[in-house]
Amino acid sequence: MRRIAFCCALVGLIGAVGVAMAQNPGPNAPPPDPNSVKLIGDRFKPLTYREMTPEQKKMFESLISGERRGASGPFNVLLRSPEMGDLAQKFGASMRFHSSIPPRLNELAIIITARHWTSHYEWYAHRRAAAQNGVKEETIQAIAAGRRPTTMQPDEEIVYNFCTELLTNKQVSDQTFQAAKDKFGERGIVDLVGVSGYYGLVSMLLNVDRYPLPDGVQPELKPLR
């Protein structure tokens, strides 16, 4: 029975990853036809390309021709303010694809932020990216439960301490600051603040929209209070 349950869970995980990759196939995929990209939303009606204003089309074309090659997540909402939305999506691409923080640690910072905001879609998308980049499943599950993980590598502890203190206390201690500076340099500190800030914005947008999870996917996060 355990083997059957494990196989079922594995199939579900593979299917979920496949859905996420289909929505945002990544920088190596050719840019999609704007009319073929389907936006998703709840409180904000999903727009079609034909419905968009010229300003919205400009943002949308910039988005799907960029490194994401897709538009899942907060972008249907951001199209309502296309000038701000275009700046935000470019900032997000910089924080996700060009941060000085290695991908494993960058994804760790993202899921810490998603957990802080209990942002279900953000967690769903990036907990898988964190695992694919080498964050241990035990670490991910502890963060989901609101517990300090006991399975972190030393560089993960530095990121965890920095991001958790910043989100919880609205500042970081001298010890935490110095540990991050010694490991990542001043640019690394700024990039950690940037990724936490950007994905805080994303989490808020998704929560306000009540952005749906894919069919068949249940929320993993429970309220912490």
C-alpha positions in Angstrom: 0.0 0.0 0.0 2.8 2.4 0.8 4.4 1.7 -2.6 1.1 2.4 -4.3 0.6 5.7 -2.4 4.2 6.8 -3.2 3.6 6.0 -6.9 0.4 8.0 -6.9 2.1 11.0 -5.2 5.0 10.8 -7.7 2.6 10.8 -10.7 0.8 13.8 -9.2 4.0 15.7 -8.7 5.2 15.0 -12.3 1.8 16.1 -13.6 1.9 19.3 -11.6 5.4 20.1 -12.8 4.3 19.5 -16.4 1.4 21.9 -15.9 3.8 24.6 -14.6 6.3 24.0 -17.4 3.5 24.3 -20.0 2.4 27.6 -18.6 5.9 29.1 -18.4 8.1 26.9 -20.6 11.3 28.9 -20.0 14.0 30.8 -21.9 14.9 28.0 -24.3 11.5 27.7 -25.8 10.5 29.9 -28.9 8.4 32.9 -28.1 4.7 31.9 -28.3 2.0 33.5 -30.5 0.3 36.1 -28.3 -3.1 34.8 -29.3 -2.2 31.3 -28.1 -1.3 32.3 -24.5 -4.2 31.8 -22.1 -4.2 34.0 -19.1 -5.7 32.8 -15.8 -7.4 34.7 -13.0 -10.3 34.7 -10.6 -11.4 38.2 -9.3 -9.6 39.7 -12.3 -11.2 38.4 -15.5 -8.6 36.7 -17.7 -7.9 38.9 -20.7 -7.5 37.8 -24.2 -4.9 39.4 -26.5 -7.7 40.8 -28.7 -9.3 42.5 -25.6 -6.0 44.3 -24.6 -5.3 48.0 -25.0 -2.2 48.9 -27.0 -0.4 49.5 -23.7 -1.4 46.1 -22.4 -0.3 44.4 -25.6 3.1 46.1 -25.3 3.6 44.7 -21.8 2.2 41.3 -22.8 4.5 41.0 -25.8 7.5 42.0 -23.7 6.5 39.4 -21.1 6.1 36.4 -23.3 9.2 37.2 -25.5 11.3 37.4 -22.3 12.9 34.5 -20.4 9.6 33.2 -19.0 8.1 32.6 -22.4 4.7 32.5 -20.6 2.3 34.5 -18.5 1.1 32.4 -15.6 1.0 33.9 -12.2 0.4 37.6 -11.4 0.6 39.0 -15.0 -3.1 39.0 -15.8 -3.5 41.3 -12.7 -0.5 43.4 -13.6 -1.9 44.0 -17.1 -4.4 46.3 -15.4 -1.6 48.7 -14.8 0.6 47.9 -17.8 3.3 50.5 -17.3 3.9 49.4 -13.7 3.4 45.8 -14.8 6.1 45.9 -17.4 8.6 47.3 -15.0 7.6 44.7 -12.4 7.9 41.7 -14.8 11.4 42.9 -16.0 12.5 43.4 -12.3 11.1 39.9 -11.6 13.0 38.4 -14.5 16.2 40.0 -13.2 15.6 38.6 -9.7 14.7 35.1 -10.9 17.2 34.6 -13.7 20.1 37.0 -13.1 20.5 37.2 -9.3 23.9 36.8 -7.9 22.4 34.3 -5.4 22.6 30.7 -6.8 19.3 29.2 -8.0 19.0 26.8 -5.1 19.3 29.6 -2.6 17.2 32.0 -4.7 14.4 29.5 -4.8 14.7 29.0 -1.1 14.3 32.7 -0.5 11.2 32.6 -2.8 9.4 29.8 -0.9 10.2 31.5 2.4 8.4 34.6 1.1 5.5 32.5 -0.3 5.1 30.8 3.1 5.2 34.2 4.9 2.3 35.4 2.7 0.5 31.9 2.6 0.4 32.4 -1.2 -0.8 29.1 -2.5 0.1 29.4 -6.2 3.5 31.0 -5.5 4.3 28.1 -3.1 3.0 25.5 -5.6 5.2 26.8 -8.4 8.4 27.5 -6.5 8.5 24.6 -4.0 8.9 22.4 -7.1 11.6 24.7 -8.5 13.4 24.6 -5.1 13.4 20.8 -5.1 14.6 20.7 -8.7 17.5 23.0 -7.7 18.6 20.9 -4.8 16.7 22.0 -1.7 15.9 18.9 0.4 12.2 17.9 0.6 12.5 17.8 4.4 13.6 21.5 4.4 10.7 22.4 2.1 8.1 20.6 4.3 9.4 22.2 7.4 9.1 25.7 5.9 5.5 24.8 4.7 4.7 23.9 8.3 6.2 27.1 9.7 9.1 25.3 11.4 12.8 26.1 11.3 14.3 23.3 9.1 16.9 21.0 10.7 18.2 19.8 7.3 19.7 23.0 5.8 23.1 23.3 4.4 25.2 26.2 6.0 24.5 28.6 3.0 20.8 27.8 3.3 20.9 28.7 6.9 22.3 32.1 6.1 19.5 32.7 3.5 16.8 31.4 5.9 18.0 33.6 8.8 18.2 36.7 6.6 14.9 36.3 4.8 13.0 35.1 7.9 14.2 37.9 10.1 13.5 40.5 7.4 10.0 39.3 6.8 9.1 38.7 10.5 11.0 41.4 12.3 11.1 44.0 9.4 14.9 44.2 9.9 17.9 41.9 10.3 20.4 41.7 13.2 24.0 42.7 12.8 25.1 39.0 13.1 22.7 37.9 10.3 23.7 40.9 8.1 27.4 40.1 8.5 26.9 36.4 7.8 25.1 37.2 4.6 27.8 39.8 3.6 30.6 37.4 4.3 29.0 34.7 2.1 27.3 36.7 -0.7 28.8 40.2 -0.6 26.9 43.4 -0.6 25.3 42.7 -4.0 24.1 39.4 -2.6 22.4 41.2 0.3 20.7 43.6 -2.1 19.6 40.7 -4.3 18.1 38.8 -1.3 16.1 41.9 -0.4 15.1 42.2 -4.1 13.9 38.7 -4.5 12.0 38.8 -1.2 10.4 42.1 -2.2 9.5 41.1 -5.7 7.9 37.8 -4.6 6.2 39.6 -1.8 4.5 41.7 -4.4 3.7 38.6 -6.5 2.2 36.9 -3.4 0.0 39.9 -2.6 -1.2 40.1 -6.2 -2.0 36.4 -6.3 -3.8 36.5 -2.9 -5.9 39.6 -3.9 -6.9 37.9 -7.1 -7.5 34.5 -5.4 -5.4 33.0 -8.2 -6.5 29.4 -8.7 -4.3 26.3 -8.4 -4.4 23.9 -11.4 -7.3 21.4 -11.4 -6.7 18.6 -9.0 -4.1 20.4 -6.9 -4.9 21.0 -3.3 -3.3 23.8 -1.2 -0.3 22.6 0.7 0.0 25.6 3.1 -2.1 25.9 6.3 -2.7 29.2 8.1 0.1 29.9 10.6 -2.2 31.8 13.0 
